[in-house]
Amino acid sequence: MNILKRLLPLLTLTVFFVFTCSKNNSTESLPVNGKITASATGIAGQNGNIYAVSAFDSDWFPGSNSPTIAGIMGTITSDNYSFTQNLKAVDDQALGGLSADDMVFEPKTYSVVFFVAAPGNPPQHFAEVRMEVNGDVTATAPDWASWAHPQ
């Protein structure tokens, strides 16, 4: 019994420390940088036109002066076109203005805007999605029929 009285404070401290240490081990993770992959399917009736995807670190709207921070561009080669690509960093020194390197985004919200235009013309069709980056994410364009199709 005498030993138990002597060990009681030690046992109490041990339980206290175990409880305190396990309580401080949070399951929350810190935000992390990531890449944005742009994906669109079923772009109909636009064979020969250009597609572009641009990322903005502000809330984009038509006529916005926000600079593009990353993007991709290509030619639509069928009447039911799809693509999936990582966004590239803007590089004014690179051919086409985009780096060959994938852009790594800081963790926050971005506007990702999908555009389609006839070569040499301003965009005729567009769709915007908001993306929260916390690791690698995919920005998926809405169905083609729901894109803005101004005349």
DABEL-V607875 format. One record per residue. N is the residue number from 0. RES is the residue in one letter. SS is DSSP state (H for helix, E for strand, L for the rest). OMEGA is omega in whole degrees, -180 to 180 (999 if undefined). Layout:
n	res	ss	omega
N	RES	SS	OMEGA
N	RES	SS	OMEGA
This chain:
n	res	ss	omega
0	M	L	180
1	N	H	178
2	I	H	180
3	L	H	178
4	K	H	-180
5	R	H	-177
6	L	H	-177
7	L	H	177
8	P	H	179
9	L	H	178
10	L	H	179
11	T	H	178
12	L	H	180
13	T	H	179
14	V	H	179
15	F	H	-179
16	F	H	178
17	V	H	180
18	F	H	-179
19	T	H	-179
20	C	H	-180
21	S	H	179
22	K	H	-179
23	N	H	178
24	N	L	-177
25	S	L	177
26	T	L	177
27	E	L	176
28	S	L	179
29	L	L	177
30	P	L	-180
31	V	L	175
32	N	L	178
33	G	E	177
34	K	L	174
35	I	E	174
36	T	E	178
37	A	E	-179
38	S	E	176
39	A	E	179
40	T	E	172
41	G	E	175
42	I	E	-168
43	A	E	171
44	G	L	-177
45	Q	L	-179
46	N	L	180
47	G	L	177
48	N	L	-178
49	I	E	169
50	Y	E	175
51	A	E	174
52	V	E	-180
53	S	E	175
54	A	E	180
55	F	E	178
56	D	L	174
57	S	L	179
58	D	L	-176
59	W	L	173
60	F	L	179
61	P	L	-178
62	G	L	-180
63	S	L	177
64	N	L	-180
65	S	L	179
66	P	L	173
67	T	L	179
68	I	L	178
69	A	E	178
70	G	E	173
71	I	E	178
72	M	E	178
73	G	E	179
74	T	E	178
75	I	L	-172
76	T	L	177
77	S	L	-180
78	D	L	176
79	N	E	-166
80	Y	E	176
81	S	E	175
82	F	E	173
83	T	E	-178
84	Q	E	172
85	N	E	177
86	L	L	-178
87	K	E	178
88	A	E	174
89	V	E	178
90	D	L	-177
91	D	L	-179
92	Q	L	-177
93	A	L	175
94	L	H	-178
95	G	H	176
96	G	H	180
97	L	E	178
98	S	E	172
99	A	E	-176
100	D	E	174
101	D	E	176
102	M	L	173
103	V	L	-174
104	F	E	172
105	E	L	-180
106	P	L	174
107	K	L	-178
108	T	E	179
109	Y	E	168
110	S	E	175
111	V	E	-174
112	V	E	178
113	F	E	-179
114	F	E	169
115	V	E	-179
116	A	E	170
117	A	L	-179
118	P	L	178
119	G	L	-179
120	N	L	175
121	P	L	-179
122	P	L	178
123	Q	L	-177
124	H	E	178
125	F	E	175
126	A	E	180
127	E	E	170
128	V	E	176
129	R	E	-177
130	M	E	173
131	E	E	-180
132	V	L	171
133	N	L	-169
134	G	L	-179
135	D	L	-179
136	V	E	176
137	T	E	174
138	A	E	-178
139	T	E	178
140	A	L	175
141	P	L	176
142	D	L	-176
143	W	H	-177
144	A	H	-178
145	S	H	175
146	W	L	173
147	A	E	-179
148	H	L	-179
149	P	L	180
150	Q	L	999
